[in-house]
Amino acid sequence: MAPRAALALVLLVAACSGPGAAAPARPTTPLVMPTEIAARHAAMDAFGARLFAALAAGRPADVMLGDDELRVLLESDAATRIGAHRATVAMRLGADVGRVPLGLDGSHYLGVCLQDARDEPADGPLGLRADGWTFRRVLVAAERPGGRRVALWVDGLFVFTDAGFGALDLERVESPRPEHSDLEIAPCDMATRLR
């Protein structure tokens, strides 16, 4: 099943399963990786499309969870530690983030490659309140008219929740590169469509 069709299927099932089954507007708990590949890919593509839109708008921090959401998802000490580190996110991302939309201009979302993806235990060093699917690096791929691709890496700390993926923190946003070599050679823990 194509990733977009899988995403549509997941959203349709959620909508038809009654009010209690739909994802909440705000995260309330971390979730582990879905066992079904289609559900996994749908979650990855939903986040990838959101991240692509934020990058194309020049606002990658739009995918970051709020400070109040950190307190819901993380133990108190971890929320405080990550919250303090997030205070420098604008400096870490730098002025080059403003040029990202130019590199993505005219393209549309294609897929993602996740690195360092795993289920993090609640009693682990991250400080999640419940077990959760996390990753630390994502290659966002887009396609331009005519089939040429462009991609860029976004480094940070991302967690899957009952409201989908969100960034606990962002470390770096790479400038988009046409036909990025990692579209062919990057070792992905898991990926959706990159071609």
N, CA, C and O atoms as a DFTB+ gen file, in Angstrom:
780 C
 N C O
     1  1       0.853      -1.185       0.000
     2  2       0.000       0.000       0.000
     3  2       0.888       1.234       0.000
     4  3       1.858       1.299       0.755
     5  1       0.572       2.200      -0.827
     6  2       1.344       3.446      -0.914
     7  2       1.240       4.201       0.400
     8  3       0.207       4.129       1.065
     9  1       2.311       4.943       0.804
    10  2       2.292       5.650       2.080
    11  2       1.119       6.611       2.225
    12  3       0.519       6.697       3.296
    13  1       0.788       7.328       1.166
    14  2      -0.320       8.292       1.280
    15  2      -1.646       7.569       1.442
    16  3      -2.524       8.029       2.171
    17  1      -1.792       6.423       0.756
    18  2      -3.014       5.633       0.904
    19  2      -3.096       5.065       2.310
    20  3      -4.178       5.008       2.893
    21  1      -1.950       4.638       2.868
    22  2      -1.930       4.116       4.239
    23  2      -2.304       5.206       5.234
    24  3      -3.049       4.952       6.180
    25  1      -1.794       6.415       5.027
    26  2      -2.129       7.524       5.906
    27  2      -3.623       7.818       5.840
    28  3      -4.268       8.019       6.869
    29  1      -4.170       7.842       4.627
    30  2      -5.604       8.092       4.476
    31  2      -6.413       7.000       5.160
    32  3      -7.434       7.280       5.788
    33  1      -5.955       5.746       5.039
    34  2      -6.654       4.634       5.684
    35  2      -6.629       4.767       7.205
    36  3      -7.650       4.562       7.861
    37  1      -5.476       5.108       7.766
    38  2      -5.364       5.279       9.219
    39  2      -6.280       6.400       9.695
    40  3      -6.968       6.252      10.705
    41  1      -6.295       7.529       8.969
    42  2      -7.148       8.647       9.363
    43  2      -8.625       8.289       9.233
    44  3      -9.432       8.694      10.070
    45  1      -8.991       7.531       8.190
    46  2     -10.375       7.113       8.004
    47  2     -10.810       6.168       9.111
    48  3     -11.908       6.307       9.648
    49  1      -9.960       5.207       9.458
    50  2     -10.286       4.276      10.536
    51  2     -10.454       5.025      11.852
    52  3     -11.380       4.743      12.612
    53  1      -9.566       5.976      12.125
    54  2      -9.680       6.758      13.357
    55  2     -10.977       7.545      13.399
    56  3     -11.630       7.620      14.440
    57  1     -11.350       8.131      12.271
    58  2     -12.572       8.933      12.218
    59  2     -13.813       8.067      12.377
    60  3     -14.806       8.503      12.961
    61  1     -13.762       6.846      11.862
    62  2     -14.933       5.966      11.913
    63  2     -15.007       5.145      13.186
    64  3     -15.998       4.450      13.411
    65  1     -13.989       5.207      14.016
    66  2     -13.946       4.372      15.212
    67  2     -14.597       5.024      16.408
    68  3     -14.538       4.479      17.510
    69  1     -15.202       6.154      16.227
    70  2     -15.881       6.806      17.343
    71  2     -15.041       7.896      17.943
    72  3     -13.846       7.990      17.664
    73  1     -15.656       8.731      18.775
    74  2     -14.970       9.894      19.308
    75  2     -13.800       9.556      20.215
    76  3     -12.845      10.329      20.297
    77  1     -13.853       8.428      20.893
    78  2     -12.767       8.081      21.805
    79  2     -11.516       7.620      21.090
    80  3     -10.443       7.608      21.692
    81  1     -11.616       7.237      19.815
    82  2     -10.487       6.673      19.095
    83  2      -9.668       7.722      18.346
    84  3      -8.520       7.451      17.993
    85  1     -10.206       8.883      18.099
    86  2      -9.481       9.908      17.348
    87  2      -8.327      10.456      18.178
    88  3      -8.407      10.520      19.404
    89  1      -7.249      10.854      17.493
    90  2      -6.096      11.416      18.191
    91  2      -6.484      12.734      18.851
    92  3      -7.196      13.543      18.255
    93  1      -6.020      12.952      20.076
    94  2      -6.318      14.222      20.726
    95  2      -5.575      15.370      20.055
    96  3      -4.569      15.152      19.380
    97  1      -6.061      16.570      20.236
    98  2      -5.417      17.746      19.655
    99  2      -4.063      18.009      20.298
   100  3      -3.157      18.535      19.653
   101  1      -3.925      17.648      21.555
   102  2      -2.667      17.833      22.289
   103  2      -2.229      16.483      22.841
   104  3      -3.067      15.677      23.245
   105  1      -0.930      16.231      22.860
   106  2      -0.468      14.944      23.359
   107  2      -0.744      14.769      24.853
   108  3      -0.628      15.711      25.638
   109  1      -1.108      13.547      25.224
   110  2      -1.335      13.243      26.635
   111  2      -0.415      12.146      27.139
   112  3      -0.240      11.991      28.347
   113  1       0.185      11.372      26.211
   114  2       1.101      10.303      26.615
   115  2       1.972       9.872      25.439
   116  3       1.533       9.922      24.290
   117  1       3.209       9.445      25.722
   118  2       4.024       8.848      24.660
   119  2       3.429       7.494      24.265
   120  3       2.761       6.840      25.067
   121  1       3.681       7.086      23.025
   122  2       3.236       5.779      22.537
   123  2       4.407       5.046      21.904
   124  3       5.310       5.667      21.344
   125  1       4.386       3.720      21.997
   126  2       5.410       2.912      21.343
   127  2       5.107       2.806      19.860
   128  3       4.031       3.183      19.397
   129  1       6.065       2.290      19.136
   130  2       5.967       2.103      17.700
   131  2       4.792       1.167      17.375
   132  3       4.679       0.099      17.977
   133  1       3.925       1.549      16.443
   134  2       2.843       0.637      16.046
   135  2       3.412      -0.661      15.482
   136  3       4.457      -0.652      14.832
   137  1       2.736      -1.758      15.725
   138  2       3.218      -3.041      15.226
   139  2       2.981      -3.192      13.728
   140  3       3.770      -3.841      13.042
   141  1       1.919      -2.609      13.220
   142  2       1.614      -2.692      11.793
   143  2       2.472      -1.697      11.011
   144  3       2.549      -0.517      11.352
   145  1       3.109      -2.197       9.962
   146  2       3.971      -1.332       9.134
   147  2       3.191      -0.186       8.521
   148  3       3.704       0.932       8.470
   149  1       1.965      -0.417       8.052
   150  2       1.178       0.647       7.435
   151  2       0.914       1.770       8.436
   152  3       0.992       2.946       8.083
   153  1       0.602       1.415       9.679
   154  2       0.359       2.425      10.718
   155  2       1.649       3.170      11.044
   156  3       1.627       4.381      11.262
   157  1       2.769       2.455      11.078
   158  2       4.064       3.082      11.318
   159  2       4.380       4.113      10.234
   160  3       4.753       5.252      10.517
   161  1       4.219       3.677       8.993
   162  2       4.507       4.574       7.868
   163  2       3.540       5.751       7.829
   164  3       3.936       6.865       7.486
   165  1       2.284       5.518       8.174
   166  2       1.311       6.615       8.195
   167  2       1.712       7.665       9.231
   168  3       1.622       8.865       8.968
   169  1       2.154       7.216      10.405
   170  2       2.597       8.155      11.450
   171  2       3.830       8.919      10.997
   172  3       3.936      10.124      11.224
   173  1       4.766       8.221      10.355
   174  2       5.983       8.864       9.871
   175  2       5.657       9.894       8.789
   176  3       6.196      11.001       8.801
   177  1       4.776       9.529       7.855
   178  2       4.432      10.458       6.777
   179  2       3.609      11.640       7.268
   180  3       3.755      12.750       6.756
   181  1       2.744      11.415       8.256
   182  2       1.977      12.542       8.808
   183  2       2.943      13.565       9.407
   184  3       2.796      14.769       9.193
   185  1       3.927      13.076      10.154
   186  2       4.911      13.992      10.726
   187  2       5.809      14.580       9.649
   188  3       6.100      15.776       9.672
   189  1       6.254      13.751       8.702
   190  2       7.112      14.242       7.621
   191  2       6.464      15.375       6.848
   192  3       7.118      16.366       6.522
   193  1       5.166      15.228       6.552
   194  2       4.448      16.290       5.822
   195  2       4.354      17.556       6.665
   196  3       4.495      18.662       6.143
   197  1       4.114      17.398       7.977
   198  2       4.064      18.566       8.873
   199  2       5.423      19.252       8.955
   200  3       5.515      20.478       8.899
   201  1       6.478      18.445       9.089
   202  2       7.829      18.999       9.179
   203  2       8.204      19.685       7.867
   204  3       8.779      20.773       7.883
   205  1       7.885      19.062       6.731
   206  2       8.158      19.684       5.433
   207  2       7.468      21.041       5.337
   208  3       8.082      22.017       4.909
   209  1       6.193      21.112       5.733
   210  2       5.451      22.379       5.668
   211  2       6.110      23.432       6.561
   212  3       6.213      24.596       6.173
   213  1       6.561      23.027       7.765
   214  2       7.228      23.970       8.669
   215  2       8.550      24.452       8.073
   216  3       8.884      25.633       8.166
   217  1       9.301      23.532       7.461
   218  2      10.571      23.903       6.836
   219  2      10.341      24.820       5.640
   220  3      11.057      25.806       5.467
   221  1       9.353      24.503       4.818
   222  2       9.057      25.317       3.633
   223  2       8.598      26.715       4.015
   224  3       8.762      27.663       3.247
   225  1       8.019      26.840       5.211
   226  2       7.591      28.153       5.704
   227  2       8.705      28.870       6.461
   228  3       8.533      30.017       6.874
   229  1       9.848      28.203       6.646
   230  2      10.960      28.801       7.390
   231  2      10.761      28.792       8.894
   232  3      11.389      29.571       9.612
   233  1       9.872      27.897       9.385
   234  2       9.577      27.845      10.826
   235  2       9.675      26.412      11.354
   236  3       8.665      25.846      11.772
   237  1      10.877      25.812      11.344
   238  2      11.002      24.431      11.802
   239  2      10.542      24.226      13.243
   240  3      10.105      23.134      13.607
   241  1      10.637      25.268      14.057
   242  2      10.222      25.142      15.460
   243  2       8.716      24.922      15.607
   244  3       8.243      24.624      16.704
   245  1       7.953      25.067      14.514
   246  2       6.511      24.802      14.580
   247  2       6.199      23.366      14.972
   248  3       5.100      23.095      15.455
   249  1       7.139      22.429      14.777
   250  2       6.888      21.023      15.137
   251  2       7.304      20.717      16.571
   252  3       7.147      19.589      17.038
   253  1       7.838      21.724      17.273
   254  2       8.242      21.498      18.663
   255  2       7.022      21.480      19.578
   256  3       6.087      22.265      19.417
   257  1       7.057      20.568      20.537
   258  2       6.014      20.500      21.546
   259  2       6.154      21.690      22.486
   260  3       7.258      22.194      22.697
   261  1       5.045      22.135      23.045
   262  2       5.074      23.249      23.982
   263  2       5.641      22.850      25.327
   264  3       5.716      21.664      25.648
   265  1       6.041      23.838      26.119
   266  2       6.595      23.566      27.450
   267  2       5.599      22.804      28.321
   268  3       5.994      21.923      29.086
   269  1       4.312      23.134      28.213
   270  2       3.304      22.429      28.998
   271  2       3.186      20.970      28.545
   272  3       2.913      20.088      29.359
   273  1       3.391      20.719      27.260
   274  2       3.348      19.347      26.752
   275  2       4.560      18.554      27.213
   276  3       4.456      17.350      27.451
   277  1       5.713      19.212      27.344
   278  2       6.887      18.535      27.902
   279  2       6.574      17.995      29.290
   280  3       6.952      16.871      29.622
   281  1       5.887      18.791      30.096
   282  2       5.569      18.394      31.475
   283  2       4.598      17.218      31.522
   284  3       4.597      16.445      32.479
   285  1       3.772      17.087      30.483
   286  2       2.833      15.958      30.412
   287  2       3.555      14.682      29.981
   288  3       3.244      13.600      30.477
   289  1       4.513      14.798      29.065
   290  2       5.170      13.637      28.481
   291  2       6.409      13.173      29.227
   292  3       6.777      12.000      29.160
   293  1       7.063      14.104      29.946
   294  2       8.337      13.809      30.605
   295  2       8.221      13.946      32.118
   296  3       7.393      14.694      32.637
   297  1       9.073      13.204      32.802
   298  2       9.196      13.388      34.245
   299  2       9.679      14.817      34.511
   300  3      10.298      15.435      33.645
   301  1       9.405      15.326      35.676
   302  2       9.664      16.728      36.003
   303  2      11.106      17.164      35.734
   304  3      11.335      18.191      35.097
   305  1      12.083      16.382      36.221
   306  2      13.490      16.756      36.032
   307  2      13.867      16.788      34.550
   308  3      14.579      17.688      34.104
   309  1      13.384      15.800      33.790
   310  2      13.690      15.741      32.361
   311  2      13.046      16.912      31.617
   312  3      13.667      17.500      30.731
   313  1      11.814      17.250      31.972
   314  2      11.128      18.380      31.340
   315  2      11.882      19.680      31.615
   316  3      12.018      20.518      30.724
   317  1      12.367      19.850      32.829
   318  2      13.126      21.050      33.185
   319  2      14.440      21.106      32.412
   320  3      14.810      22.156      31.886
   321  1      15.145      19.977      32.342
   322  2      16.432      19.914      31.642
   323  2      16.259      20.208      30.143
   324  3      16.991      21.021      29.578
   325  1      15.298      19.548      29.513
   326  2      15.080      19.756      28.075
   327  2      14.540      21.160      27.822
   328  3      14.930      21.808      26.851
   329  1      13.649      21.632      28.683
   330  2      13.121      22.989      28.543
   331  2      14.218      24.036      28.597
   332  3      14.197      24.996      27.827
   333  1      15.183      23.863      29.503
   334  2      16.298      24.815      29.612
   335  2      17.172      24.767      28.358
   336  3      17.632      25.805      27.883
   337  1      17.398      23.580      27.828
   338  2      18.215      23.448      26.620
   339  2      17.520      24.067      25.411
   340  3      18.178      24.622      24.531
   341  1      16.187      23.972      25.366
   342  2      15.421      24.526      24.244
   343  2      15.507      26.051      24.161
   344  3      15.223      26.631      23.114
   345  1      15.891      26.689      25.241
   346  2      15.991      28.152      25.246
   347  2      16.993      28.651      24.211
   348  3      16.927      29.808      23.796
   349  1      17.921      27.792      23.790
   350  2      18.944      28.202      22.825
   351  2      18.674      27.664      21.416
   352  3      19.563      27.702      20.566
   353  1      17.460      27.163      21.158
   354  2      17.179      26.538      19.862
   355  2      17.379      27.508      18.697
   356  3      17.900      27.100      17.659
   357  1      16.994      28.748      18.828
   358  2      17.153      29.712      17.730
   359  2      18.630      29.896      17.384
   360  3      18.985      29.994      16.209
   361  1      19.489      29.944      18.401
   362  2      20.934      30.091      18.147
   363  2      21.489      28.835      17.482
   364  3      22.306      28.927      16.566
   365  1      21.047      27.656      17.939
   366  2      21.548      26.409      17.370
   367  2      21.135      26.247      15.914
   368  3      21.915      25.759      15.097
   369  1      19.924      26.650      15.588
   370  2      19.454      26.504      14.210
   371  2      20.085      27.548      13.299
   372  3      20.328      27.286      12.122
   373  1      20.351      28.737      13.847
   374  2      21.080      29.769      13.122
   375  2      20.276      30.467      12.043
   376  3      19.115      30.147      11.790
   377  1      20.920      31.412      11.428
   378  2      20.291      32.254      10.402
   379  2      20.061      31.498       9.106
   380  3      19.218      31.898       8.303
   381  1      20.802      30.402       8.882
   382  2      20.654      29.647       7.637
   383  2      19.254      29.066       7.479
   384  3      18.839      28.764       6.360
   385  1      18.523      28.905       8.571
   386  2      17.161      28.368       8.509
   387  2      16.283      29.233       7.616
   388  3      15.357      28.725       6.983
   389  1      16.555      30.512       7.556
   390  2      15.785      31.417       6.712
   391  2      15.930      31.143       5.221
   392  3      15.093      31.564       4.423
   393  1      17.005      30.428       4.844
   394  2      17.223      30.095       3.434
   395  2      16.612      28.757       3.033
   396  3      16.543      28.438       1.846
   397  1      16.171      27.980       4.005
   398  2      15.601      26.658       3.720
   399  2      14.401      26.745       2.774
   400  3      14.320      25.947       1.841
   401  1      13.456      27.688       2.975
   402  2      12.314      27.742       2.052
   403  2      12.718      27.911       0.588
   404  3      12.063      27.358      -0.294
   405  1      13.789      28.668       0.313
   406  2      14.247      28.840      -1.071
   407  2      14.685      27.507      -1.672
   408  3      14.430      27.236      -2.846
   409  1      15.341      26.682      -0.867
   410  2      15.797      25.377      -1.343
   411  2      14.668      24.391      -1.565
   412  3      14.830      23.420      -2.305
   413  1      13.520      24.627      -0.932
   414  2      12.374      23.729      -1.072
   415  2      11.304      24.287      -2.008
   416  3      10.301      23.625      -2.275
   417  1      11.520      25.500      -2.502
   418  2      10.521      26.173      -3.329
   419  2      10.121      25.316      -4.530
   420  3      10.975      24.794      -5.246
   421  1       8.825      25.182      -4.736
   422  2       8.304      24.437      -5.872
   423  2       8.255      22.932      -5.685
   424  3       7.824      22.214      -6.587
   425  1       8.689      22.443      -4.535
   426  2       8.700      21.002      -4.298
   427  2       7.508      20.582      -3.449
   428  3       6.837      21.420      -2.846
   429  1       7.252      19.282      -3.409
   430  2       6.206      18.747      -2.539
   431  2       6.777      17.558      -1.765
   432  3       7.696      16.884      -2.230
   433  1       6.225      17.317      -0.593
   434  2       6.699      16.266       0.306
   435  2       6.722      14.907      -0.387
   436  3       5.797      14.551      -1.117
   437  1       7.801      14.153      -0.143
   438  2       7.961      12.824      -0.723
   439  2       8.009      11.741       0.356
   440  3       7.239      10.783       0.294
   441  1       8.903      11.876       1.347
   442  2       9.024      10.851       2.380
   443  2      10.121      11.194       3.370
   444  3      10.738      12.256       3.301
   445  1      10.353      10.257       4.307
   446  2      11.350      10.478       5.355
   447  2      12.180       9.222       5.585
   448  3      11.766       8.106       5.270
   449  1      13.352       9.440       6.139
   450  2      14.263       8.391       6.600
   451  2      14.577       8.727       8.057
   452  3      15.065       9.819       8.349
   453  1      14.302       7.800       8.971
   454  2      14.570       8.025      10.391
   455  2      15.849       7.316      10.801
   456  3      16.095       6.177      10.404
   457  1      16.656       7.995      11.596
   458  2      17.841       7.380      12.183
   459  2      17.732       7.434      13.703
   460  3      17.118       8.333      14.277
   461  1      18.350       6.438      14.329
   462  2      18.335       6.287      15.790
   463  2      16.889       6.178      16.295
   464  3      16.516       6.779      17.303
   465  1      16.096       5.399      15.567
   466  2      14.685       5.202      15.924
   467  2      14.556       3.942      16.786
   468  3      15.119       2.894      16.472
   469  1      13.813       4.071      17.862
   470  2      13.619       2.926      18.765
   471  2      12.522       3.244      19.765
   472  3      12.104       4.393      19.904
   473  1      12.068       2.229      20.450
   474  2      11.162       2.433      21.580
   475  2      12.003       2.696      22.816
   476  3      12.818       1.866      23.219
   477  1      11.796       3.854      23.408
   478  2      12.535       4.296      24.600
   479  2      11.721       3.908      25.832
   480  3      10.534       4.224      25.902
   481  1      12.339       3.227      26.812
   482  2      11.578       2.837      28.010
   483  2      11.291       4.032      28.921
   484  3      12.036       5.012      28.957
   485  1      10.197       3.914      29.645
   486  2       9.809       4.989      30.566
   487  2      10.874       5.205      31.634
   488  3      11.048       6.330      32.102
   489  1      11.575       4.180      32.023
   490  2      12.596       4.323      33.072
   491  2      13.978       4.626      32.484
   492  3      14.988       4.507      33.177
   493  1      14.022       5.018      31.209
   494  2      15.288       5.301      30.543
   495  2      15.795       6.709      30.810
   496  3      15.137       7.492      31.495
   497  1      16.961       7.031      30.271
   498  2      17.605       8.324      30.528
   499  2      16.844       9.529      29.960
   500  3      17.047      10.656      30.412
   501  1      15.979       9.299      28.983
   502  2      15.225      10.413      28.401
   503  2      14.205      10.982      29.380
   504  3      13.908      12.176      29.337
   505  1      13.663      10.139      30.265
   506  2      12.711      10.612      31.269
   507  2      11.264      10.634      30.819
   508  3      10.460      11.397      31.355
   509  1      10.915       9.789      29.819
   510  2       9.513       9.702      29.405
   511  2       8.659       9.138      30.531
   512  3       9.122       8.301      31.306
   513  1       7.417       9.594      30.623
   514  2       6.483       9.077      31.630
   515  2       5.941       7.699      31.253
   516  3       5.485       6.955      32.121
   517  1       5.987       7.351      29.956
   518  2       5.576       6.032      29.474
   519  2       6.511       5.667      28.319
   520  3       7.156       6.541      27.739
   521  1       6.583       4.377      27.989
   522  2       7.412       3.946      26.864
   523  2       6.987       4.704      25.613
   524  3       5.796       4.927      25.394
   525  1       7.959       5.103      24.790
   526  2       7.624       5.870      23.594
   527  2       8.609       5.654      22.462
   528  3       9.799       5.432      22.686
   529  1       8.099       5.721      21.253
   530  2       8.892       5.610      20.029
   531  2       9.599       6.941      19.818
   532  3       8.954       7.987      19.747
   533  1      10.914       6.905      19.719
   534  2      11.702       8.127      19.551
   535  2      12.651       7.980      18.364
   536  3      12.955       6.867      17.935
   537  1      13.103       9.088      17.852
   538  2      14.207       9.101      16.904
   539  2      14.944      10.417      17.081
   540  3      14.428      11.362      17.678
   541  1      16.179      10.461      16.542
   542  2      17.031      11.629      16.736
   543  2      17.401      12.354      15.451
   544  3      17.946      13.457      15.492
   545  1      17.109      11.744      14.317
   546  2      17.510      12.371      13.056
   547  2      16.535      11.951      11.967
   548  3      16.129      10.791      11.889
   549  1      16.164      12.923      11.118
   550  2      15.226      12.623      10.040
   551  2      15.692      13.306       8.754
   552  3      15.990      14.500       8.735
   553  1      15.745      12.516       7.685
   554  2      15.999      13.050       6.352
   555  2      14.638      13.294       5.718
   556  3      13.861      12.360       5.522
   557  1      14.354      14.548       5.400
   558  2      13.083      14.922       4.774
   559  2      13.331      15.049       3.282
   560  3      14.173      15.833       2.844
   561  1      12.578      14.261       2.496
   562  2      12.740      14.260       1.040
   563  2      11.538      14.915       0.383
   564  3      10.400      14.746       0.821
   565  1      11.812      15.665      -0.678
   566  2      10.756      16.322      -1.454
   567  2      11.065      16.118      -2.932
   568  3      12.186      15.791      -3.319
   569  1      10.036      16.321      -3.736
   570  2      10.190      16.154      -5.179
   571  2       9.807      17.448      -5.880
   572  3       8.825      18.100      -5.526
   573  1      10.602      17.802      -6.880
   574  2      10.333      18.988      -7.684
   575  2       9.629      18.568      -8.968
   576  3       9.684      17.399      -9.349
   577  1       8.969      19.509      -9.638
   578  2       8.376      19.176     -10.937
   579  2       9.445      18.582     -11.855
   580  3      10.567      19.084     -11.919
   581  1       9.099      17.537     -12.545
   582  2      10.063      16.864     -13.411
   583  2      10.735      15.680     -12.733
   584  3      11.473      14.937     -13.381
   585  1      10.492      15.492     -11.435
   586  2      11.002      14.316     -10.748
   587  2      12.311      14.477     -10.007
   588  3      12.740      13.540      -9.334
   589  1      12.955      15.606     -10.099
   590  2      14.199      15.805      -9.334
   591  2      13.858      15.908      -7.856
   592  3      12.817      16.448      -7.479
   593  1      14.744      15.387      -7.031
   594  2      14.503      15.384      -5.597
   595  2      15.418      16.364      -4.873
   596  3      16.478      16.745      -5.371
   597  1      14.978      16.756      -3.695
   598  2      15.758      17.603      -2.805
   599  2      15.540      17.047      -1.408
   600  3      14.460      16.538      -1.107
   601  1      16.555      17.135      -0.546
   602  2      16.414      16.589       0.805
   603  2      17.304      17.352       1.779
   604  3      18.242      18.044       1.383
   605  1      16.988      17.208       3.048
   606  2      17.782      17.804       4.116
   607  2      17.582      17.028       5.403
   608  3      16.528      16.432       5.627
   609  1      18.596      17.041       6.240
   610  2      18.536      16.407       7.558
   611  2      18.063      17.418       8.594
   612  3      18.414      18.596       8.545
   613  1      17.258      16.929       9.532
   614  2      16.861      17.692      10.713
   615  2      17.241      16.839      11.915
   616  3      16.773      15.710      12.058
   617  1      18.089      17.384      12.774
   618  2      18.526      16.677      13.979
   619  2      17.796      17.239      15.184
   620  3      17.549      18.442      15.270
   621  1      17.458      16.367      16.103
   622  2      16.775      16.783      17.321
   623  2      16.381      15.573      18.132
   624  3      17.021      14.524      18.058
   625  1      15.341      15.721      18.894
   626  2      14.805      14.633      19.708
   627  2      13.297      14.621      19.490
   628  3      12.602      15.573      19.846
   629  1      12.803      13.548      18.909
   630  2      11.412      13.448      18.490
   631  2      10.753      12.281      19.210
   632  3      11.389      11.253      19.444
   633  1       9.483      12.435      19.559
   634  2       8.762      11.385      20.276
   635  2       7.371      11.216      19.670
   636  3       6.735      12.186      19.260
   637  1       6.913       9.970      19.624
   638  2       5.584       9.642      19.132
   639  2       4.618       9.682      20.313
   640  3       4.906       9.135      21.377
   641  1       3.479      10.328      20.119
   642  2       2.480      10.466      21.174
   643  2       1.105      10.099      20.624
   644  3       0.960       9.766      19.448
   645  1       0.117      10.165      21.481
   646  2      -1.257       9.909      21.038
   647  2      -1.785      11.019      20.138
   648  3      -2.904      10.911      19.637
   649  1      -1.020      12.076      19.919
   650  2      -1.372      13.141      18.964
   651  2      -0.381      13.159      17.801
   652  3      -0.315      14.148      17.070
   653  1       0.388      12.092      17.615
   654  2       1.386      12.019      16.552
   655  2       2.766      12.416      17.059
   656  3       2.963      12.606      18.259
   657  1       3.712      12.539      16.144
   658  2       5.083      12.910      16.502
   659  2       5.187      14.400      16.815
   660  3       4.456      15.223      16.264
   661  1       6.104      14.718      17.703
   662  2       6.460      16.096      17.989
   663  2       7.923      16.144      18.377
   664  3       8.495      15.130      18.777
   665  1       8.529      17.299      18.263
   666  2       9.934      17.474      18.631
   667  2      10.018      17.953      20.071
   668  3       9.413      18.960      20.439
   669  1      10.770      17.227      20.875
   670  2      11.080      17.698      22.223
   671  2      12.109      18.819      22.127
   672  3      12.085      19.766      22.913
   673  1      13.020      18.699      21.147
   674  2      14.054      19.704      20.935
   675  2      14.566      19.577      19.504
   676  3      14.438      18.517      18.892
   677  1      15.138      20.635      18.975
   678  2      15.781      20.633      17.669
   679  2      17.232      21.068      17.849
   680  3      17.526      21.988      18.611
   681  1      18.131      20.398      17.140
   682  2      19.556      20.710      17.228
   683  2      20.086      21.402      15.987
   684  3      20.869      22.348      16.077
   685  1      19.645      20.916      14.807
   686  2      20.242      21.418      13.564
   687  2      19.292      21.172      12.402
   688  3      18.607      20.150      12.346
   689  1      19.264      22.120      11.482
   690  2      18.532      21.967      10.230
   691  2      19.537      22.225       9.105
   692  3      20.112      23.307       8.995
   693  1      19.726      21.209       8.285
   694  2      20.659      21.299       7.171
   695  2      20.026      22.095       6.026
   696  3      18.801      22.149       5.909
   697  1      20.847      22.704       5.196
   698  2      20.336      23.355       3.989
   699  2      19.902      22.275       3.003
   700  3      20.574      21.251       2.878
   701  1      18.783      22.489       2.299
   702  2      18.326      21.500       1.319
   703  2      19.365      21.316       0.211
   704  3      19.982      22.278      -0.246
   705  1      19.545      20.054      -0.211
   706  2      20.491      19.741      -1.278
   707  2      19.783      18.978      -2.398
   708  3      19.148      17.954      -2.143
   709  1      19.889      19.465      -3.623
   710  2      19.314      18.728      -4.748
   711  2      19.971      17.354      -4.876
   712  3      21.189      17.227      -4.753
   713  1      19.169      16.343      -5.118
   714  2      19.641      14.957      -5.268
   715  2      20.662      14.605      -4.178
   716  3      21.735      14.072      -4.461
   717  1      20.305      14.913      -2.942
   718  2      21.121      14.637      -1.754
   719  2      21.642      13.202      -1.817
   720  3      20.868      12.270      -2.035
   721  1      22.935      13.022      -1.629
   722  2      23.519      11.677      -1.720
   723  2      22.898      10.709      -0.720
   724  3      22.843       9.507      -0.982
   725  1      22.430      11.211       0.420
   726  2      21.849      10.325       1.432
   727  2      20.496       9.753       1.013
   728  3      19.999       8.824       1.650
   729  1      19.900      10.287      -0.037
   730  2      18.685       9.673      -0.572
   731  2      18.977       8.257      -1.061
   732  3      18.082       7.412      -1.106
   733  1      20.233       8.002      -1.426
   734  2      20.630       6.688      -1.922
   735  2      21.414       5.879      -0.906
   736  3      21.309       4.652      -0.879
   737  1      22.208       6.555      -0.058
   738  2      23.158       5.797       0.767
   739  2      22.905       5.852       2.267
   740  3      23.558       5.129       3.019
   741  1      21.983       6.681       2.722
   742  2      21.784       6.813       4.174
   743  2      21.264       5.505       4.763
   744  3      20.338       4.903       4.218
   745  1      21.855       5.065       5.874
   746  2      21.308       3.899       6.563
   747  2      20.096       4.334       7.397
   748  3      20.242       5.023       8.407
   749  1      18.922       3.929       6.968
   750  2      17.690       4.304       7.664
   751  2      17.270       3.177       8.606
   752  3      17.289       2.006       8.227
   753  1      16.895       3.531       9.827
   754  2      16.270       2.537      10.703
   755  2      14.911       2.176      10.144
   756  3      14.484       1.024      10.218
   757  1      14.230       3.165       9.584
   758  2      12.960       2.964       8.887
   759  2      12.750       4.158       7.979
   760  3      13.215       5.262       8.260
   761  1      12.033       3.917       6.869
   762  2      11.846       4.982       5.883
   763  2      10.521       4.797       5.161
   764  3       9.994       3.689       5.060
   765  1       9.996       5.916       4.659
   766  2       8.879       5.872       3.742
   767  2       9.444       6.203       2.366
   768  3      10.659       6.137       2.179
   769  1       8.629       6.544       1.430
   770  2       9.047       6.735       0.026
   771  2      10.095       7.850      -0.094
   772  3       9.860       8.987       0.316
   773  1      11.244       7.504      -0.661
   774  2      12.307       8.487      -0.912
   775  2      12.578       8.657      -2.395
   776  3      13.411       9.482      -2.770
   777  1      11.898       7.899      -3.257
   778  2      12.084       7.988      -4.716
   779  2      10.747       8.161      -5.369
   780  3      10.667       8.259      -6.594
